[in-house]
Every structure is written in structure tokens, then in C-alpha cells.
Amino acid sequence: MSASAGPTTPPAFSPTGTFVPGEPWSSGVRRGPDGALTVAGVDVRELAAAQGTPAYVLDEADLRERARSYRRAFEAAFAEVGAGVDVYYAGKAFLSVAVARWVRAEGLRVDTATGGELAVALRADVPGEHIGLHGNNKSDAEIVRALEAGVGRIIVDSLAEVERVAAASRARGGVPAPVMIRVTTGVHAGGHEYISTAHEDQKFGLSLATAPDAQAEDSPAMTALLAVLAHPELELLGIHSHIGSQILDPSGFEVAARKVLELRAALAERTGFLVPEVDLGGGYGIAYLPGEVALDPDRIAKDVAASVAASSADLGTPLPRFSIEPGRAIVGPAGLTLYTVGTVKPVRVGGAAGDGEAESTTVRTYVSIDGGMSDNIRPALYGANYHAELANRLSDAAPVLARVVGKHCESGDIVVHDVLLPGDVRAGDLLAVAATGAYGRSMASNYNHVPRPPVVAVTDGGTRVLIRRETEDDLLALDLG
């Protein structure tokens, strides 16, 4: 996926309705003889009739298989180099009680970023020791709740937070709080600037870099590690690094891991304490458009395992236990969003002739749907690209260049920038947008007072509502007049 804004070359469209299963769709998506898409044996027309549109549709078997694939790949690769590894599902991509239970059943732990996400994980009966709590601005209440729940790790994001977690632990008079220090390695990875999280000029973590005019001064990361070791109320569990999101080149993980292991070795040389764990974060990229290739879990696991083994050998330090945090890679391709088409409007792209220029003849068909930026903000926020298909019938009409747009009062309310759809696409048709399992529902809003869609799980020909559709009554219930 390219996260840059603007149109892309749309994928080829087959007017006969030929549909090739595979990325960017979940493994359970097929097109039947009459042209309708099915997900895990469920006809989307029946789903739309029963649940309405828009609706997020989640392929349970596909999600579970992706979770298993990451766990098995990393466990096998790291076992070969003599290291253990834990896989945490990054709940920020999408979290519900059912999804937390599914990933736990597949051997994953759960990474949370707020008190709300922590509440969902606990409601799903995920053991506290298998939960991590992130956040660059945790409230005191969130820290206390995490300690009360016995979370396995609190990922500390600032020097001030070291003191706050220590104070909360001291007030409880219990066992030391297990913490990791999140560091920024300076490795730039991912797509848009907003999803690249390891460069210096951003809000997350503590830098590995020292001030250029003070060579003897410790880096913020080292300062925080030393501060944790000075507090008996804290247990320094490890060092955490997260370099970005939607990463398709594994080299960034390898460079960042080397930097973290060097910091670990430097701390050991200085204090004699070798932190037991290193978390390499997540950000593994997926396919959003036909023809794109997702990051393969077996490949990335083997590459990173070999890299950390070599780095540890060079540094003369034993391997720590590792952890990773895939989210999008597990839930993203497992989801699609189903919409109903409303207004269809051809628009001439360009302008009238003038000063010797020929009149523009390019026409883009604007296909309006009953959702939009309130259920998928990513295209408007940073130009993310998605793919759509006519989902309810076959068509032998010639394809047209289309832009799928929402119903909101914003010209930037675009869900799919450019896609080829059949020229007879019309009101009442169903459109399916692929790979929306991650960050669709999680980032959804009620802009223009539009209720948020339901999340419907499909498996073995059956459906189950995981999160019900919001209603106008839900919206009005918050308005105290």
C-alpha cells in the first residue's frame, strides 16, 4: 500500500465478474455463479438484508489463521537461534471481547493502548500477566488499574512516567511493577509520516540519541533505564521499540533491533544488569490492492531471528526473550466493509478549453455510498488506498473509472480514490471494500451524527453480531439537553 494521497492506477476489472480469491480479501471470500460475493459461505446480500449497511464483516477463520501463522512462524524461527518469543495482538487495530478471546485461544497475548482497551481485554478474561499497557499519556487511573489487574508489562513512554508508575506501585505496597522503556531508534519505516513512529520529532518514546554538544551526557533512553533500576518499586522487564506501521521492507526491523540490543549491552556494561526481554513492536504490512504482496510472517520471522542472533553474537551478550505486536496483519485482511450504493454521478475531470488547450474529456464516475469517512477515516486522514468490488450481481457493462465517496459533508470524504467498476453500477447495488478489518471500526466516529456500523462475524455459513449497530437513540442518550 502506498499511503500517499492522490489517485493510483486502478486494478484491472473483469466485466464478466470473474473474481480471483486471495489478497486483499480474506481467504473466505468468493464470488458465486450469480455474481454475489460470499464470506465464509455467507451471501453478502443476505447479510445486508439482515444487518443493514454499512456493516463491517469479519472472517473469523481467516483472522484465527493469521494469528496462528504469526505465532508459529516466530516461535519456530526464534527457537532455531535459541530464543523465546511472545506474540501480542495489537488491540488498537481492532479490539472486541470476541476478538480478544479468539487471539487468546490461538496462543497470543493482548497489547492495549488505553484504559478502554484494557477493560475489553479484561472483560474477555485475558489473564492480566498476558496483557501489556501502552500509551504516551497514561492517566494515573489507567496506571493504577493496570497494576490492580496484574498486567505483565507497562510500557513507559517518558521519564516523568517512570516516577508516576513508581509512585503508584509504592502506594499499593505490593510487588514491583513490571515495566519496559519504549525507545525511538531513529529508524524511519512505514508509509505516511503519521504512521512512522521511530523518528525523533514525534510524541512516542525516548530517544537513543545524545545531545550533539554533550558527548558525555546520557541519551534520554539510557537515563530512563537507569531511573527504573534506581526504583525498588519497579522491575525493569525490558526495552521496547516500534518503528512504524504498514511496513513492507523487513530491513527496518533488523536495523532497529540491532540498536536496541546495543543499548541493552551498554546498560549491562554500565550496571551489570542485562534486561531479560526486548519487544520489537509491530507494523507488519498487508495488501490493500490486488497485486500487492503482504509481508510474509515466515520470511520476516527468519530474517529478524537471524539478525538478532548475529547482533547478540557481535555484542557478546546472550539473547533475551523477544516479543512482537502484530495487529493490522492479523485483523486487516480478515475484514471487509459492505455498503449500499446511492447517488451515481459522472464528473468531468479537468476543465473547459482555453488558451489553446483542448477541452477535458476524462470522466470519473462518483459512486456515493451510505457510509464514508465516519467508518473509514484513513483515506481522508492520510490518503490510504483501498479496493472495491460490485458485490451483489454480475455485470457485462464496460468498466468505468470510479471514485467511491461517502455521505458526509466533506469533499475529502473518499473511501476509494480510484477503482474500475462496471458502467451500470446503480443505486441499490452493494459494494464491498477489502481489507478494512484494521482501524476502520477502531477509528470510527459519529461525524454528522451518523451512527457507527455493526461488526458482524462470519464463520462456517453463519453470522454473529460482535458489536451492534449504533442507533440515533444511542447518540441522543449522550445529549443532556
Helices and strands as residue ranges (DSSP letters): E 29-31, E 37-39, E 42-43, H 44-51, E 55-59, H 60-80, E 85-90, H 97-105, E 109-112, H 115-123, G 128-130, E 131-133, H 140-149, E 153-156, H 159-172, E 177-184, G 193-195, E 206-207, H 220-229, E 234-241, H 251-271, E 277-279, H 297-315, E 321-324, H 328-331, E 335-348, E 363-369, H 378-382, E 388-390, E 399-405, E 414-422, E 430-434, G 447-449, E 455-459, E 462-467, H 472-477
